[in-house]
Amino acid sequence: MAHAGLISTRESSKLAHRAREAELARIATEQHGAVALAQLVAIGFSASTIRSRVAAHRLRRVHRGVFVVAGVPLGSRSLWMAAVLACGPGAVLSHRAAAALWGFRESSATRTDVIVRTRAGRTRDGIFVHRGELLAAVETTTVARIPCTSVPRTVVDLAAMLSPSATEYAIHRAQTKRLLKREELSAVLERSPGRPGSGVVRRILGITDATEDDVKSGLERRFVRICRSAGLPMPRRNLWIALPEGHGLEVDFSWAA
């Protein structure tokens, strides 16, 4: 018989079990059902218990060392969070997956884009790992508790994978959803002028001064010559300007000032 004020070993074990289950439920809720092996170990689950849960389908393995808790639908956000967890500390959702998470471009990609800060690490099935990328602090954030790249950084990364027209439409969608400001996008370009995709974005924004070689028609070429002969600042060309009602216009020539 247990002494008053003391808890038996059996009761203590039950309390510890309840605490582990409550902590697992909390983590799963915050991470869209995904949980990493290291997190399970940290809250007190033994290797044998984890194996038993996998065998009993109470944990579903989606990547090496990453699981989804039973009963949670395996949706996009679960897979995105699982991919980030699988790539380790500092990893963030990026490119097509980040654009889909932000909601300005849908993706049918079969692999989840993730940026990791190091060139080391293993290739993982179902994940498109972008290694050794430089990321400024302002270029990362969280959306729905999933670490991901900011909208401006996502747009530049997309430009390296998409056609110019698809990139332009992605920029337009982000602007009309009020997710993207021109100055924020320009800041990403200034931090890494040689980044893949930056040239495409510069041309779309008209940041590169107009020249006779990159205008669309003879009339536009004549206009460039007039500006040059008159000593006027060279205009930005073919700039897409989003309008408040959700539409926009491509302007042949414009001056930011």
Backbone hydrogen bonds in HBPLUS format (Angstrom, degrees):
<---DONOR---> <-ACCEPTOR-->    atom                        ^
c    i                          cat <-CA-CA->   ^        H-A-AA   ^      H-
h    n   atom  resd res      DA  || num        DHA   H-A  angle D-A-AA Bond
n    s   type  num  typ     dist DA aas  dist angle  dist       angle   num
A0006-LEU N   A0003-HIS O   3.11 MM   3  5.58 160.0  2.15 134.2 135.3     1
A0012-SER N   A0008-SER O   2.83 MM   4  6.07 158.9  1.87 153.8 160.4     2
A0013-SER N   A0009-THR O   2.95 MM   4  6.12 150.5  2.04 143.1 150.7     3
A0014-LYS N   A0010-ARG O   3.04 MM   4  6.34 150.7  2.12 144.8 152.5     4
A0015-LEU N   A0011-GLU O   2.98 MM   4  6.28 156.6  2.04 149.5 155.5     5
A0016-ALA N   A0012-SER O   2.97 MM   4  6.21 158.7  2.01 147.5 153.3     6
A0017-HIS N   A0013-SER O   2.92 MM   4  6.11 154.1  1.99 144.0 151.3     7
A0018-ARG N   A0014-LYS O   2.94 MM   4  6.21 159.5  1.98 149.0 154.0     8
A0019-ALA N   A0015-LEU O   2.93 MM   4  6.17 153.7  2.00 146.3 153.9     9
A0020-ARG N   A0016-ALA O   2.94 MM   4  6.19 157.2  1.99 148.7 154.4    10
A0021-GLU N   A0017-HIS O   2.94 MM   4  6.19 161.9  1.97 151.0 156.1    11
A0022-ALA N   A0018-ARG O   2.89 MM   4  6.05 156.0  1.95 146.2 152.9    12
A0023-GLU N   A0019-ALA O   2.96 MM   4  6.14 156.8  2.02 146.4 152.6    13
A0024-LEU N   A0020-ARG O   2.87 MM   4  6.08 156.0  1.92 149.4 156.4    14
A0025-ALA N   A0021-GLU O   2.94 MM   4  6.12 156.9  2.00 144.8 151.1    15
A0026-ARG N   A0022-ALA O   2.99 MM   4  6.23 149.8  2.09 141.3 149.5    16
A0027-ILE N   A0023-GLU O   2.98 MM   4  6.24 166.4  2.00 152.4 155.0    17
A0028-ALA N   A0024-LEU O   2.90 MM   4  6.03 167.5  1.91 152.6 156.6    18
A0029-THR N   A0025-ALA O   2.97 MM   4  6.06 151.8  2.05 141.6 149.1    19
A0030-GLU N   A0026-ARG O   3.05 MM   4  6.31 157.8  2.10 150.0 155.6    20
A0031-GLN N   A0027-ILE O   2.93 MM   4  6.04 137.6  2.12 147.7 159.8    21
A0033-GLY N   A0028-ALA O   2.61 MM   5  4.14 160.5  1.64 145.5 142.9    22
A0034-ALA N   A0031-GLN O   3.03 MM   3  5.38 164.4  2.05 119.7 120.4    23
A0069-VAL N   A0033-GLY O   2.86 MM  36  5.40 158.9  1.91 152.0 154.5    24
A0035-VAL N   A0067-PHE O   2.81 MM  32  5.37 151.3  1.90 151.6 154.7    25
A0067-PHE N   A0035-VAL O   2.85 MM  32  5.37 171.5  1.86 160.0 162.8    26
A0039-GLN N   A0036-ALA O   3.01 MM   3  5.23 124.7  2.32 100.8 115.0    27
A0040-LEU N   A0036-ALA O   3.09 MM   4  6.52 153.6  2.16 151.7 159.2    28
A0037-LEU N   A0065-GLY O   2.76 MM  28  4.93 159.3  1.80 145.4 142.6    29
A0041-VAL N   A0037-LEU O   2.97 MM   4  6.29 163.7  2.00 159.0 162.9    30
A0042-ALA N   A0038-ALA O   2.97 MM   4  6.07 153.1  2.05 139.6 147.4    31
A0043-ILE N   A0039-GLN O   3.18 MM   4  6.41 140.4  2.35 143.7 151.7    32
A0045-PHE N   A0040-LEU O   3.04 MM   5  5.49 161.6  2.07 152.4 146.8    33
A0044-GLY N   A0041-VAL O   3.06 MM   3  5.23 161.1  2.10 107.3 112.6    34
A0050-ILE N   A0046-SER O   3.02 MM   4  6.31 158.9  2.07 152.7 158.4    35
A0051-ARG N   A0047-ALA O   2.98 MM   4  6.22 160.8  2.02 148.7 153.8    36
A0052-SER N   A0048-SER O   2.94 MM   4  6.13 154.6  2.00 143.9 151.1    37
A0053-ARG N   A0049-THR O   2.96 MM   4  6.20 152.8  2.04 146.4 153.4    38
A0054-VAL N   A0050-ILE O   2.98 MM   4  6.26 151.3  2.06 148.9 156.7    39
A0055-ALA N   A0051-ARG O   2.94 MM   4  6.17 162.6  1.97 150.4 155.1    40
A0056-ALA N   A0052-SER O   2.91 MM   4  6.09 143.2  2.05 141.4 151.6    41
A0058-ARG N   A0053-ARG O   2.73 MM   5  4.92 149.8  1.82 159.3 158.5    42
A0059-LEU N   A0053-ARG O   3.21 MM   6  5.57 139.6  2.39 118.8 114.5    43
A0057-HIS N   A0054-VAL O   3.04 MM   3  4.98 158.8  2.09 103.9 109.3    44
A0070-ALA N   A0058-ARG O   2.96 MM  12  4.79 162.4  1.99 136.7 131.2    45
A0060-ARG N   A0068-VAL O   2.85 MM   8  5.08 165.0  1.87 146.0 151.1    46
A0068-VAL N   A0060-ARG O   2.77 MM   8  5.08 145.4  1.89 136.8 148.2    47
A0062-VAL N   A0066-VAL O   3.06 MM   4  6.00 163.5  2.09 144.0 149.3    48
A0063-HIS N   A0066-VAL O   3.39 MM   3  5.05 170.4  2.40 135.5 133.8    49
A0066-VAL N   A0063-HIS O   3.01 MM   3  5.05 163.9  2.03 129.6 125.0    50
A0072-VAL N   A0069-VAL O   3.29 MM   3  6.09 154.9  2.36 140.8 143.0    51
A0075-GLY N   A0073-PRO O   2.91 MM   2  5.67 128.9  2.18 109.0  93.5    52
A0079-LEU N   A0075-GLY O   3.11 MM   4  6.40 161.4  2.15 152.8 157.8    53
A0080-TRP N   A0076-SER O   2.81 MM   4  6.04 157.0  1.86 154.4 161.6    54
A0081-MET N   A0077-ARG O   2.96 MM   4  6.02 166.8  1.97 144.8 148.6    55
A0082-ALA N   A0078-SER O   2.92 MM   4  6.04 157.5  1.97 144.5 151.6    56
A0083-ALA N   A0079-LEU O   2.94 MM   4  6.08 152.5  2.02 144.0 150.8    57
A0084-VAL N   A0080-TRP O   3.10 MM   4  6.40 158.0  2.15 149.1 154.3    58
A0085-LEU N   A0081-MET O   2.96 MM   4  6.21 164.8  1.98 154.3 158.4    59
A0086-ALA N   A0082-ALA O   2.90 MM   4  6.04 150.3  1.99 144.4 152.9    60
A0087-CYS N   A0083-ALA O   3.25 MM   4  6.46 133.1  2.48 138.6 149.0    61
A0087-CYS N   A0084-VAL O   3.18 MM   3  5.33 137.4  2.37  99.6 110.9    62
A0088-GLY N   A0085-LEU O   3.23 MM   3  5.45 162.8  2.26 106.7 111.9    63
A0091-ALA N   A0088-GLY O   3.24 MM   3  5.92 160.3  2.28 138.2 140.5    64
A0092-VAL N   A0115-ILE O   3.06 MM  23  5.42 155.3  2.13 146.8 154.7    65
A0115-ILE N   A0092-VAL O   2.85 MM  23  5.42 161.2  1.88 164.5 165.9    66
A0093-LEU N   A0147-PRO O   2.88 MM  54  6.11 174.2  1.88 135.4 133.5    67
A0149-THR N   A0093-LEU O   2.96 MM  56  6.33 137.5  2.15 160.7 170.5    68
A0094-SER N   A0113-ASP O   3.09 MM  19  5.30 160.1  2.13 125.7 124.8    69
A0098-ALA N   A0094-SER O   3.06 MM   4  4.50 163.0  2.09 106.4 109.0    70
A0099-ALA N   A0095-HIS O   3.05 MM   4  6.31 160.1  2.09 154.9 160.6    71
A0100-ALA N   A0096-ARG O   3.05 MM   4  6.28 153.4  2.12 144.9 151.8    72
A0101-LEU N   A0097-ALA O   2.90 MM   4  6.18 154.0  1.97 146.8 154.4    73
A0102-TRP N   A0098-ALA O   2.87 MM   4  6.12 161.3  1.91 153.5 157.9    74
A0103-GLY N   A0099-ALA O   2.95 MM   4  6.12 132.2  2.18 133.8 147.0    75
A0104-PHE N   A0099-ALA O   3.25 MM   5  5.88 146.2  2.37 158.7 159.4    76
A0112-THR N   A0126-GLY O   2.93 MM  14  6.29 162.6  1.96 140.2 137.6    77
A0128-PHE N   A0112-THR O   2.75 MM  16  5.59 159.6  1.79 127.9 135.2    78
A0114-VAL N   A0128-PHE O   3.06 MM  14  6.23 159.0  2.11 153.2 151.0    79
A0130-HIS N   A0114-VAL O   2.82 MM  16  6.05 170.6  1.83 161.9 163.7    80
A0116-VAL N   A0130-HIS O   3.00 MM  14  6.22 163.1  2.03 152.7 154.9    81
A0132-GLY N   A0118-THR O   3.21 MM  14  4.41 142.6  2.36 102.0  99.8    82
A0127-ILE N   A0124-ARG O   3.22 MM   3  5.60 157.4  2.27 133.2 131.6    83
A0139-GLU N   A0136-ALA O   2.88 MM   3  5.23 155.8  1.94 112.2 120.4    84
A0140-THR N   A0137-ALA O   3.37 MM   3  5.82 165.4  2.39 115.2 115.5    85
A0150-SER N   A0139-GLU O   2.85 MM  11  4.94 154.6  1.91 117.9 120.2    86
A0141-THR N   A0148-CYS O   2.86 MM   7  5.58 158.3  1.90 166.0 169.4    87
A0148-CYS N   A0141-THR O   2.88 MM   7  5.58 166.5  1.90 148.0 149.3    88
A0143-VAL N   A0146-ILE O   3.06 MM   3  5.27 158.0  2.11 138.1 139.0    89
A0146-ILE N   A0143-VAL O   2.90 MM   3  5.27 161.2  1.94 114.2 120.5    90
A0154-THR N   A0150-SER O   2.84 MM   4  5.95 156.4  1.89 151.0 158.9    91
A0155-VAL N   A0151-VAL O   2.91 MM   4  6.13 156.0  1.97 156.7 161.9    92
A0156-VAL N   A0152-PRO O   3.21 MM   4  6.53 162.2  2.24 150.0 153.3    93
A0157-ASP N   A0153-ARG O   2.98 MM   4  6.21 163.6  2.00 153.9 158.7    94
A0158-LEU N   A0154-THR O   2.85 MM   4  6.04 154.9  1.91 149.1 156.4    95
A0159-ALA N   A0155-VAL O   3.01 MM   4  6.26 148.9  2.10 146.0 154.1    96
A0160-ALA N   A0157-ASP O   3.20 MM   3  5.56 146.9  2.32 105.4 114.2    97
A0161-MET N   A0158-LEU O   2.76 MM   3  5.24 158.4  1.80 117.7 125.4    98
A0162-LEU N   A0158-LEU O   2.88 MM   4  5.99 145.5  1.99 159.3 169.9    99
A0167-THR N   A0163-SER O   2.90 MM   4  6.13 156.4  1.96 156.1 163.6   100
A0168-GLU N   A0164-PRO O   2.87 MM   4  6.06 157.6  1.92 148.1 154.1   101
A0169-TYR N   A0165-SER O   3.02 MM   4  6.25 154.0  2.09 143.3 149.8   102
A0170-ALA N   A0166-ALA O   2.97 MM   4  6.20 151.1  2.06 141.9 150.0   103
A0171-ILE N   A0167-THR O   2.95 MM   4  6.28 156.4  2.01 152.7 158.5   104
A0172-HIS N   A0168-GLU O   2.95 MM   4  6.21 159.7  2.00 145.8 151.8   105
A0173-ARG N   A0169-TYR O   2.85 MM   4  6.11 160.2  1.89 152.0 156.7   106
A0174-ALA N   A0170-ALA O   2.97 MM   4  6.17 161.3  2.00 148.8 153.8   107
A0175-GLN N   A0171-ILE O   2.92 MM   4  6.14 154.1  1.99 150.9 158.1   108
A0176-THR N   A0172-HIS O   2.91 MM   4  6.14 162.5  1.94 153.8 158.4   109
A0177-LYS N   A0173-ARG O   3.03 MM   4  6.18 140.0  2.20 142.9 153.0   110
A0179-LEU N   A0174-ALA O   2.89 MM   5  5.21 166.1  1.91 170.0 165.2   111
A0178-ARG N   A0175-GLN O   2.92 MM   3  4.94 155.8  1.98 105.9 111.6   112
A0184-GLU N   A0181-LYS O   3.08 MM   3  5.40 127.6  2.37 104.8 118.1   113
A0185-LEU N   A0181-LYS O   3.19 MM   4  6.56 156.6  2.24 154.7 161.2   114
A0186-SER N   A0182-ARG O   2.90 MM   4  6.16 158.0  1.95 152.9 159.6   115
A0187-ALA N   A0183-GLU O   3.01 MM   4  6.13 143.7  2.14 134.9 144.0   116
A0188-VAL N   A0184-GLU O   3.25 MM   4  6.60 149.1  2.35 142.5 148.8   117
A0189-LEU N   A0185-LEU O   3.20 MM   4  6.54 157.2  2.26 146.8 152.8   118
A0190-GLU N   A0186-SER O   2.93 MM   4  6.21 149.1  2.02 147.2 156.0   119
A0191-ARG N   A0187-ALA O   3.04 MM   4  6.26 150.3  2.13 145.6 152.6   120
A0192-SER N   A0188-VAL O   3.26 MM   4  6.50 153.7  2.34 146.8 152.5   121
A0195-ARG N   A0192-SER O   3.15 MM   3  5.48 169.1  2.17 118.1 119.6   122
A0198-SER N   A0195-ARG O   2.96 MM   3  5.53 164.4  1.99 140.1 143.7   123
A0201-VAL N   A0197-GLY O   3.16 MM   4  6.44 163.9  2.19 153.1 157.1   124
A0202-ARG N   A0198-SER O   2.89 MM   4  6.09 158.0  1.94 150.6 156.9   125
A0203-ARG N   A0199-GLY O   3.08 MM   4  6.30 157.4  2.13 146.1 151.4   126
A0204-ILE N   A0200-VAL O   3.02 MM   4  6.30 155.4  2.08 148.3 155.5   127
A0205-LEU N   A0201-VAL O   2.90 MM   4  6.11 160.2  1.94 153.7 158.6   128
A0206-GLY N   A0202-ARG O   2.92 MM   4  5.93 118.3  2.31 134.6 150.4   129
A0207-ILE N   A0202-ARG O   2.96 MM   5  5.14 146.6  2.07 150.7 153.0   130
A0210-ALA N   A0235-PRO O   3.25 MM  25  6.15 156.9  2.31 172.2 174.7   131
A0214-ASP N   A0211-THR O   3.30 MM   3  5.66 143.8  2.44 105.7 114.1   132
A0221-ARG N   A0217-SER O   2.99 MM   4  6.28 151.2  2.08 145.3 153.9   133
A0222-ARG N   A0218-GLY O   2.98 MM   4  6.26 152.2  2.06 146.5 153.3   134
A0223-PHE N   A0219-LEU O   3.04 MM   4  6.35 147.8  2.14 141.7 150.8   135
A0224-VAL N   A0220-GLU O   3.02 MM   4  6.36 154.3  2.08 149.9 155.5   136
A0225-ARG N   A0221-ARG O   3.13 MM   4  6.44 157.2  2.18 146.0 151.8   137
A0226-ILE N   A0222-ARG O   2.95 MM   4  6.26 150.9  2.04 146.8 154.9   138
A0227-CYS N   A0223-PHE O   2.99 MM   4  6.31 160.7  2.03 152.7 156.9   139
A0228-ARG N   A0224-VAL O   2.99 MM   4  6.23 161.4  2.02 151.1 156.2   140
A0229-SER N   A0225-ARG O   2.87 MM   4  6.05 164.2  1.90 152.0 156.3   141
A0230-ALA N   A0226-ILE O   2.93 MM   4  6.00 144.6  2.05 146.3 155.7   142
A0232-LEU N   A0227-CYS O   2.93 MM   5  5.06 152.2  2.01 157.1 155.9   143
A0231-GLY N   A0228-ARG O   3.18 MM   3  5.21 155.8  2.25 100.2 107.5   144
A0236-ARG N   A0254-SER O   2.78 MM  18  5.26 162.3  1.81 166.8 163.4   145
A0254-SER N   A0236-ARG O   2.89 MM  18  5.26 141.6  2.04 146.5 155.6   146
A0238-ASN N   A0252-ASP O   2.85 MM  14  4.45 154.8  1.91 116.1 121.3   147
A0239-LEU N   A0251-VAL O   2.98 MM  12  5.26 130.3  2.24 154.0 150.1   148
A0251-VAL N   A0239-LEU O   2.82 MM  12  5.26 166.4  1.84 150.9 147.8   149
A0241-ILE N   A0249-LEU O   2.77 MM   8  5.34 167.9  1.79 158.8 162.5   150
A0249-LEU N   A0241-ILE O   2.96 MM   8  5.34 153.1  2.03 141.7 148.6   151
A0243-LEU N   A0247-HIS O   2.69 MM   4  5.27 175.9  1.69 145.4 143.9   152
A0246-GLY N   A0243-LEU O   2.98 MM   3  5.70 159.9  2.02 127.8 130.6   153
